Amino acid sequence: MDILNIVLLQHHFSKSLEELETSVPSLFCQKQERKTKMEKFTVLNGLVAPLDRSNVDTDAIIPKQFLKSIYRTGYGPNCFDEWRYLDKGEPGMDCTKRPLNPDFVLNEPRYQGASILLARKNFGCGSSREHAPWALMQYGFRCVIAPSFADIFYSNSLKNGLLPVMIPELVLDRLFEDCKATPGYKLTVDLDQQLVIEPSGASTHFDVAPFRRWAMMNGFDDIGITLSRNKQAIEEYEAKRLAEKPWLAPTLQQTEA
């Protein structure tokens, strides 16, 4: 008997289907529409915030003590935690009551609500934690513009809906200057055309692999790609499984409701 059947049998008489779905969520992902999908990225016109530091690592983006959660959400308040607050952050703390660091650039009122982050070279270096793009997105960023990124962070970002844009340092220097000098500074990032467009109309080309560009523009993470390309095969497998194990029918009906 496989582990799926064992878990279901253990819970069958002791928990309601609603409680079972909560306690064993991974068992209910195939027959129901996914509750969380990657947001499509086509054109973004957004407020810009400058983080003028090189080699920002993933432990700075989301410190290690916040990686204990089994969920993909809830990381935004702890993004850049050690720079953002004056005290030491721990899981479960109410961040609305913590003292903010007035010297951290992202705490300045003019950058609240920014969706585009300017950064320096080798952004996202360090460990390969996927929590880093999750934290940045849940903070509010949809795009990070830098001259270079750590390879794994770059890949993780594209797979989770955060667009990493690489442009030349000379262009980036100008964007930093304009952003700091202009309150409310905005940029337009056009993924279809692969352009960063400045308020003056000047534009800079960037490259994204065609497959990843297609996936982001359609809102497909890796799971979404699998579901979109293998829908018939998955449905055939589920029909076969139900024929072999008809006692699963009440559970499957509950997940489709």
C-alpha positions as CSV (number, residue, x, y, z in Angstrom):
1,M,0.0,0.0,0.0
2,D,1.5,3.4,-1.0
3,I,1.9,6.3,1.5
4,L,-1.0,8.2,0.0
5,N,-3.4,5.4,0.8
6,I,-2.0,4.9,4.3
7,V,-2.4,8.6,5.2
8,L,-6.0,8.7,3.8
9,L,-7.0,5.6,5.7
10,Q,-5.5,6.9,9.0
11,H,-7.6,10.0,8.7
12,H,-10.8,8.6,7.1
13,F,-12.8,8.0,10.2
14,S,-11.2,10.6,12.5
15,K,-11.4,13.8,10.5
16,S,-13.9,15.5,8.2
17,L,-12.9,16.0,4.6
18,E,-12.4,19.7,5.3
19,E,-10.0,18.9,8.2
20,L,-8.2,16.4,6.0
21,E,-7.7,18.9,3.2
22,T,-6.1,21.3,5.7
23,S,-3.9,18.7,7.3
24,V,-2.7,16.9,4.2
25,P,-2.9,19.7,1.5
26,S,-0.5,18.0,-1.0
27,L,-3.0,15.2,-1.6
28,F,-5.5,17.6,-3.1
29,C,-3.6,19.4,-5.8
30,Q,-4.3,17.4,-9.0
31,K,-8.1,17.4,-9.4
32,Q,-8.8,21.0,-8.3
33,E,-7.7,24.2,-9.9
34,R,-4.6,25.6,-8.2
35,K,-5.6,28.2,-5.6
36,T,-2.4,30.2,-6.1
37,K,-1.1,30.9,-9.6
38,M,1.8,32.9,-10.8
39,E,0.8,36.3,-11.8
40,K,1.3,37.2,-15.5
41,F,4.0,39.7,-16.3
42,T,3.6,41.7,-19.5
43,V,4.2,45.4,-19.0
44,L,4.9,47.0,-15.6
45,N,4.9,50.8,-15.0
46,G,6.0,51.2,-11.5
47,L,7.6,53.3,-8.8
48,V,11.4,52.6,-8.5
49,A,13.4,52.1,-5.3
50,P,17.2,52.2,-5.3
51,L,19.3,49.7,-3.3
52,D,22.8,50.9,-4.0
53,R,24.7,47.9,-2.7
54,S,26.7,45.2,-4.5
55,N,26.7,41.5,-3.6
56,V,23.3,41.5,-1.8
57,D,23.0,37.9,-0.7
58,T,19.9,35.8,-0.1
59,D,20.5,35.9,3.7
60,A,20.1,39.7,3.6
61,I,17.0,39.4,1.4
62,I,15.3,36.9,3.8
63,P,17.4,35.8,6.9
64,K,17.7,32.1,7.6
65,Q,15.6,32.1,10.8
66,F,12.5,32.7,8.6
67,L,13.0,29.7,6.4
68,K,11.4,27.3,8.9
69,S,7.9,27.8,7.5
70,I,6.4,25.2,5.3
71,Y,4.4,27.8,3.4
72,R,5.2,30.0,0.4
73,T,3.6,33.1,1.9
74,G,4.2,35.5,4.8
75,Y,7.8,36.5,4.0
76,G,7.2,40.1,2.9
77,P,7.4,41.7,6.4
78,N,10.8,40.1,6.9
79,C,12.3,41.0,3.5
80,F,15.7,42.7,4.2
81,D,14.9,42.2,7.9
82,E,18.3,42.9,9.4
83,W,18.6,46.2,7.5
84,R,15.0,47.2,7.8
85,Y,14.5,47.0,11.6
86,L,16.6,48.0,14.5
87,D,15.9,44.9,16.6
88,K,16.7,41.2,15.8
89,G,13.8,39.6,14.0
90,E,12.4,36.2,14.8
91,P,9.5,34.2,13.4
92,G,6.2,35.1,14.9
93,M,7.0,38.7,15.8
94,D,4.5,41.4,15.0
95,C,6.5,43.5,12.5
96,T,4.1,46.4,12.8
97,K,5.4,47.0,16.3
98,R,9.1,46.7,15.6
99,P,11.3,49.8,15.4
100,L,12.2,50.7,11.8
101,N,15.8,51.6,10.8
102,P,15.5,55.3,9.6
103,D,18.8,54.9,7.6
104,F,17.6,52.1,5.4
105,V,16.6,53.4,2.0
106,L,13.5,51.3,1.5
107,N,12.0,52.8,4.7
108,E,11.9,56.2,3.2
109,P,8.3,57.4,2.6
110,R,9.1,58.3,-1.0
111,Y,9.8,54.6,-1.9
112,Q,6.7,53.1,-0.2
113,G,4.8,51.1,-2.8
114,A,7.8,50.6,-5.1
115,S,7.4,47.6,-7.5
116,I,10.8,48.0,-9.3
117,L,14.1,47.6,-7.4
118,L,17.4,48.9,-8.7
119,A,20.3,46.9,-7.4
120,R,24.0,46.4,-8.1
121,K,26.1,43.5,-9.4
122,N,25.8,39.9,-8.2
123,F,22.4,40.5,-6.6
124,G,21.0,37.3,-5.0
125,C,24.3,35.6,-4.3
126,G,24.7,33.2,-1.4
127,S,22.5,30.2,-0.7
128,S,19.9,29.0,-3.2
129,R,16.8,29.6,-1.1
130,E,13.7,30.1,-3.2
131,H,12.3,32.1,-0.3
132,A,14.4,35.1,-1.6
133,P,12.2,35.9,-4.7
134,W,9.1,35.0,-2.6
135,A,10.1,37.6,0.0
136,L,10.8,40.3,-2.6
137,M,7.5,39.7,-4.4
138,Q,5.6,39.7,-1.1
139,Y,7.3,43.0,-0.2
140,G,5.8,44.4,-3.4
141,F,8.5,44.1,-6.1
142,R,7.8,42.5,-9.5
143,C,11.1,43.4,-11.1
144,V,14.7,43.8,-10.1
145,I,17.1,45.6,-12.4
146,A,20.8,45.0,-11.9
147,P,24.0,44.5,-14.0
148,S,24.3,40.9,-12.9
149,F,22.6,38.2,-10.8
150,A,23.6,35.1,-9.0
151,D,22.7,32.2,-11.4
152,I,20.4,30.3,-9.0
153,F,18.6,33.4,-7.8
154,Y,18.1,34.4,-11.4
155,S,16.5,31.1,-12.3
156,N,14.4,31.0,-9.1
157,S,13.1,34.4,-9.8
158,L,11.9,33.7,-13.4
159,K,10.2,30.5,-12.1
160,N,8.2,32.4,-9.5
161,G,7.2,35.5,-11.4
162,L,9.9,38.0,-10.3
163,L,11.5,39.5,-13.4
164,P,15.3,39.9,-13.1
165,V,16.5,42.4,-15.7
166,M,20.2,42.8,-16.6
167,I,21.3,46.0,-18.1
168,P,24.8,47.7,-18.5
169,E,26.3,49.4,-15.5
170,L,26.6,52.7,-17.2
171,V,22.8,52.8,-17.9
172,L,22.1,51.6,-14.4
173,D,24.3,54.4,-12.9
174,R,22.0,56.9,-14.7
175,L,18.9,55.3,-13.4
176,F,20.2,55.4,-9.9
177,E,21.0,59.1,-10.3
178,D,17.6,59.9,-11.8
179,C,15.8,57.9,-9.2
180,K,17.5,59.6,-6.2
181,A,17.0,63.0,-7.7
182,T,13.3,62.6,-8.7
183,P,10.6,61.8,-6.1
184,G,8.0,59.5,-7.6
185,Y,10.5,58.2,-10.2
186,K,8.9,55.5,-12.4
187,L,10.1,53.1,-15.1
188,T,8.2,51.0,-17.6
189,V,9.4,47.4,-18.0
190,D,8.0,45.8,-21.2
191,L,8.7,42.0,-21.2
192,D,7.2,41.4,-24.6
193,Q,9.5,44.0,-26.2
194,Q,12.3,43.3,-23.7
195,L,12.7,47.0,-23.0
196,V,13.3,49.2,-19.9
197,I,11.7,52.6,-20.8
198,E,12.6,55.8,-18.9
199,P,10.4,58.8,-18.4
200,S,12.3,60.6,-21.2
201,G,11.4,57.9,-23.6
202,A,14.9,56.5,-23.8
203,S,14.9,52.7,-23.7
204,T,17.4,49.9,-23.0
205,H,17.1,46.4,-24.3
206,F,17.4,43.3,-22.1
207,D,17.3,39.6,-22.8
208,V,15.2,36.8,-21.3
209,A,15.3,33.3,-22.6
210,P,12.3,32.8,-25.0
211,F,10.8,29.9,-23.0
212,R,10.9,31.8,-19.7
213,R,9.6,34.9,-21.3
214,W,6.6,32.9,-22.6
215,A,6.0,31.3,-19.2
216,M,6.1,34.7,-17.4
217,M,3.8,36.4,-19.9
218,N,1.3,33.5,-19.5
219,G,1.6,33.3,-15.7
220,F,3.0,29.7,-15.8
221,D,5.4,28.5,-13.1
222,D,6.8,25.0,-13.5
223,I,3.7,23.4,-12.1
224,G,1.5,25.5,-14.4
225,I,3.6,24.4,-17.4
226,T,3.2,20.8,-16.5
227,L,-0.6,21.1,-16.0
228,S,-1.0,23.1,-19.3
229,R,1.0,20.6,-21.4
230,N,-0.2,17.4,-19.8
231,K,-3.8,18.0,-18.9
232,Q,-5.1,14.9,-20.9
233,A,-2.4,12.6,-19.4
234,I,-3.2,13.7,-15.9
235,E,-6.9,13.3,-16.4
236,E,-6.4,9.8,-17.8
237,Y,-4.2,8.9,-14.8
238,E,-6.8,10.2,-12.4
239,A,-9.6,8.2,-14.2
240,K,-7.5,5.0,-14.0
241,R,-6.7,5.6,-10.3
242,L,-10.3,6.1,-9.5
243,A,-11.3,2.9,-11.3
244,E,-8.7,1.0,-9.4
245,K,-9.5,2.7,-6.1
246,P,-13.2,3.7,-6.1
247,W,-13.2,4.4,-2.4
248,L,-11.3,7.7,-3.3
249,A,-14.4,9.0,-5.0
250,P,-15.8,11.0,-2.0
251,T,-12.4,12.7,-1.5
252,L,-12.1,13.6,-5.2
253,Q,-15.6,15.0,-5.2
254,Q,-14.9,17.1,-2.2
255,T,-11.8,18.6,-3.8
256,E,-13.7,19.5,-7.0
257,A,-16.4,21.3,-5.1
